[in-house]
Amino acid sequence: MVSMRGRLVAGVHCSHRAARIVVCDGDSGDVLRQTVVRFADGAHGDPVSWLRAFGEAAGGGTLDDVEAIGVTAQGHGLIALDGQGVVVAPPLPHDDISASGPAAELVEELGGPQAWLGATGLVPNAATAVAHLRRLAHYEPEEAARVVAAALPHDWLTWQLLGCPAELTTDRSDASTTGYWSPETGGWREDLAEAAFRRPVRLPRLVAPGEAAGRTPEGLVISAGAGAEAALAFGLGLEHGDVVVAAGAAGAAFAVHDSMVADPSVACLADATGRRMPVVRTLNAVRVLRGTATMLGVDTAGFDELALRSTPGACGLVMLPYLDGESVPHLPHAAGTLTGLHRESMTPEAFARAAVEGMMCGLADGLDVLRACGVPVERVFLVGVGARSAAVRAVAPMVLGVPVTVPEPAEAARAAALGVARQAAWALSGKPDVPAWTRPATAFVPPGDDDRAVGTAVREQFADVRDRMYPDLAARTAASVTGRHRRG
């Protein structure tokens, strides 16, 4: 085998907040240098600002001697282009729900959730590109009339690096998020994109894992790139039984898996290596903690202090954290609920603790969905802004019931960029096998026997309140699980 040592590769991650570049040794994966440039306020939806930030991050010698680059970017954003490659419609903000009506319309037109699962592995929602196409056609017909091609953020950035007259390209992981990619064939469902947009639209060329999308005018290899979550999973080096739990404003749980998962609560995406990546999303996570802290009149540190002063179980106080409805379980019109008020539980400490435990029980429900679909859940990587909370870190192993690790902030922040840097090394090598980069030793904190028992009690209390509030939910869940086992 030809050594890659000394051949430098780079990963670019353009998130909602910043452009990050990491430069690595192509053989070992050791990070040699990195640069971060944050966007100006309001620039997260402006592709030109992403490119400007990348240029600034790449300056000062950051990319000196680099031979290959991989790109990942914010997910679930559609960039509509005209015939000259000019952006007609930039991506909507990640929390914009204006495509929710078009998404529901599309689900009905194809014949319901099961029809979409069979066709694309997911059910469209307000964040899905296919719904954005319908929204554009319906609400902005003049702009839609100018549109020739549809791309995702990482596709657009890769295209910019390749330079004219390069064609648009994408990879299977980002393509799988669109709602017009087939997990069965690994190719586009152009008919679904055309039906959504009400006329044909050009889609990027699909690049296989480990292959190059092309070369820059300077001769640098540009790899296929990846969706942000797939890049994160690749950068963390997920193994069998590992699950990432991402606690942002909303929540997500995802793993790398070998077989297809067909469940309305799961988006069965593609990963960055040729495998599957089932993802479960919850609508409520850190926004629950922020809302509770605001009500209590404390900052983040003060909130953590209150929650940690309370006993596990929050003196019987239970919060169902469905502030904006919920997708897992399917309760689109639900509201948050606080029950178990007694004199001893009517304290700021119990209220803060109930918020943390309620949020973690909601994320644990997502893990249960993965388990019911045959995805092993043996260890959890806890990432996202919620992982910075001392109270969340203390409660997570107890409620999730499995060993948990919280990557160091620097490691977590660069994991997605590291994933596409690893992919760049793969494309540069020309070999069929994924580069076996050395990953730092990871310490997982298992729940102790006492913590496991307390965590079980907390989850049982949460489930009891949830089932009493929504008495038909238990029956629907049981029927769904039975159906999953029948299919599997």
PEVENPE-V462165 format. One record per backbone hydrogen bond with DSSP energy under -0.5 kcal/mol. NH is the residue of the N-H (numbers start at 1). CO is the residue of the C=O. E is the energy in kcal/mol with one decimal. If there is no record, write none. Layout:
NH,CO,E  NH,CO,E
This chain:
7,4,-2.6  8,6,-0.7  8,65,-0.7  9,24,-2.2  10,68,-2.4  11,22,-2.5  12,70,-2.7  13,20,-2.7  14,12,-0.5  14,72,-2.2  15,13,-0.9  15,18,-2.2  19,37,-2.7  20,13,-2.4  20,18,-0.5  21,35,-2.7  22,11,-2.2  23,33,-3.1  24,9,-3.2  25,30,-2.1  26,7,-2.3  29,25,-2.4  32,23,-3.1  32,30,-0.6  33,23,-1.4  35,21,-2.2  37,19,-2.5  39,17,-2.9  43,40,-2.2  46,43,-1.8  47,45,-0.7  49,46,-0.8  50,46,-1.5  51,47,-2.2  52,48,-2.3  53,49,-2.5  54,50,-2.7  55,51,-2.5  56,52,-2.2  57,53,-2.7  58,54,-2.5  59,55,-0.7  59,56,-0.6  62,59,-1.0  63,58,-0.9  64,61,-1.6  66,63,-1.9  67,8,-3.0  68,8,-0.8  69,221,-2.8  70,10,-2.1  72,12,-2.7  73,226,-0.5  74,14,-2.1  79,151,-3.3  80,78,-0.6  80,89,-2.0  81,149,-2.8  82,86,-2.3  85,82,-1.9  88,80,-3.1  88,86,-0.5  89,80,-1.4  96,93,-2.0  100,97,-2.0  103,99,-2.1  104,100,-2.2  105,101,-2.2  106,102,-2.3  107,103,-2.4  108,104,-2.0  109,105,-2.2  110,106,-1.9  111,107,-0.8  111,108,-0.6  112,107,-2.9  116,112,-1.5  117,113,-2.6  118,114,-2.3  119,115,-1.6  120,116,-3.4  121,116,-0.9  121,117,-1.2  122,116,-0.7  124,122,-0.5  128,125,-1.7  129,177,-0.5  130,178,-2.4  131,128,-0.8  132,128,-1.6  133,129,-2.2  134,130,-1.6  135,131,-2.5  136,132,-2.5  137,133,-2.3  138,134,-2.3  139,135,-3.1  140,135,-0.5  140,136,-1.7  144,140,-2.7  145,141,-1.9  146,142,-0.5  146,143,-1.4  147,143,-0.5  147,144,-1.2  148,81,-3.4  149,81,-1.9  150,202,-2.4  151,79,-2.4  153,77,-0.6  156,152,-2.3  157,153,-2.2  158,154,-2.2  159,155,-2.4  160,156,-2.1  161,157,-2.1  162,158,-2.2  163,159,-1.7  166,163,-2.3  170,205,-2.3  172,207,-0.6  175,171,-2.3  176,172,-2.0  177,174,-1.5  178,175,-1.7  182,187,-3.1  183,181,-0.6  186,182,-2.4  189,180,-3.0  190,188,-0.7  192,189,-1.1  193,189,-1.6  194,190,-2.6  195,191,-2.2  196,192,-2.1  197,193,-2.4  198,194,-1.6  199,194,-0.8  202,148,-3.1  204,150,-0.5  205,168,-2.7  207,170,-2.6  211,208,-2.0  213,222,-2.9  214,222,-1.3  216,220,-2.3  219,216,-2.2  221,67,-2.5  222,214,-2.9  223,69,-2.5  223,221,-0.5  224,211,-1.0  226,71,-1.6  228,73,-0.7  231,227,-2.8  232,228,-2.2  233,229,-2.5  234,230,-2.2  235,231,-2.6  236,232,-2.4  237,233,-0.9  238,233,-1.8  242,239,-2.4  243,379,-2.0  244,254,-3.0  245,243,-0.5  245,381,-2.9  246,244,-0.6  246,252,-2.7  247,245,-0.6  247,383,-2.8  248,246,-0.9  248,250,-2.0  251,282,-2.2  252,246,-1.7  253,280,-2.3  254,244,-2.2  255,278,-1.4  257,276,-2.5  263,261,-0.6  266,263,-2.1  267,279,-2.8  268,121,-3.0  268,266,-0.7  269,267,-1.4  269,277,-1.7  271,275,-2.3  276,257,-2.6  277,269,-3.0  279,267,-2.1  280,253,-2.7  281,265,-0.5  282,251,-2.1  285,249,-1.9  286,248,-3.1  287,249,-1.4  288,285,-1.8  289,285,-0.8  290,286,-2.7  291,287,-2.3  292,288,-2.1  293,289,-2.6  294,290,-2.1  295,291,-2.0  296,292,-2.1  297,293,-0.9  297,294,-0.6  298,293,-2.2  303,299,-2.5  304,300,-2.4  305,301,-2.2  306,302,-2.1  307,303,-2.5  308,304,-2.4  309,305,-1.0  309,306,-0.7  310,306,-0.8  310,307,-0.6  314,311,-2.0  316,313,-1.7  317,314,-2.0  318,339,-2.7  320,318,-0.5  320,337,-2.7  321,319,-0.8  322,320,-1.0  323,321,-1.8  324,325,-0.8  325,322,-1.3  325,334,-0.7  326,331,-1.5  331,326,-2.8  331,329,-1.4  334,331,-1.6  337,320,-1.9  339,318,-2.5  342,340,-0.6  345,342,-0.6  346,342,-1.0  346,343,-0.7  347,345,-1.8  351,347,-2.2  352,348,-2.5  353,349,-2.4  354,350,-2.8  355,351,-1.7  356,352,-1.9  357,353,-2.8  358,354,-2.5  359,355,-2.4  360,356,-2.5  361,357,-2.3  362,358,-1.9  363,359,-1.9  364,360,-2.4  365,361,-1.8  366,362,-1.1  367,363,-1.6  368,364,-2.1  369,365,-1.6  370,366,-1.7  371,367,-2.5  372,368,-2.5  373,369,-1.1  373,370,-0.7  374,371,-2.1  375,370,-2.4  376,374,-0.6  378,241,-3.0  378,376,-0.5  379,241,-2.0  380,403,-2.3  381,243,-2.7  382,380,-0.7  382,405,-2.9  383,245,-2.4  383,381,-0.6  386,247,-2.9  387,384,-1.4  388,385,-1.5  389,386,-1.6  393,389,-2.4  394,390,-1.8  395,391,-2.1  396,392,-2.5  397,393,-0.6  399,395,-2.5  400,396,-2.9  401,397,-1.6  403,378,-0.7  404,445,-2.1  405,380,-2.6  407,405,-0.6  412,408,-2.9  413,409,-2.4  414,410,-1.4  415,411,-0.6  415,412,-0.8  418,414,-2.6  419,415,-2.1  420,416,-1.8  421,417,-1.8  422,418,-2.3  423,419,-1.7  424,420,-2.0  425,421,-2.1  426,422,-1.8  427,423,-2.5  428,424,-2.5  429,425,-2.0  430,426,-1.3  431,426,-0.6  437,435,-1.7  438,28,-1.5  443,441,-0.5  444,442,-0.7  445,404,-3.4  446,444,-0.7  452,448,-3.1  453,449,-1.9  454,450,-2.4  455,451,-3.2  456,452,-2.3  457,453,-1.9  458,454,-2.5  459,455,-2.5  460,456,-2.4  461,457,-2.4  462,458,-2.3  463,459,-2.8  464,460,-2.3  465,461,-2.1  466,462,-2.6  467,463,-2.7  468,464,-1.8  469,465,-2.3  470,466,-2.2  473,470,-2.1  474,470,-0.6  476,472,-1.9  477,473,-3.0  478,474,-2.5  479,475,-2.2  480,476,-2.2  481,477,-2.7  482,478,-2.4  483,479,-2.2  484,480,-2.1  485,481,-2.4  486,482,-2.2  487,483,-2.3  488,484,-2.8
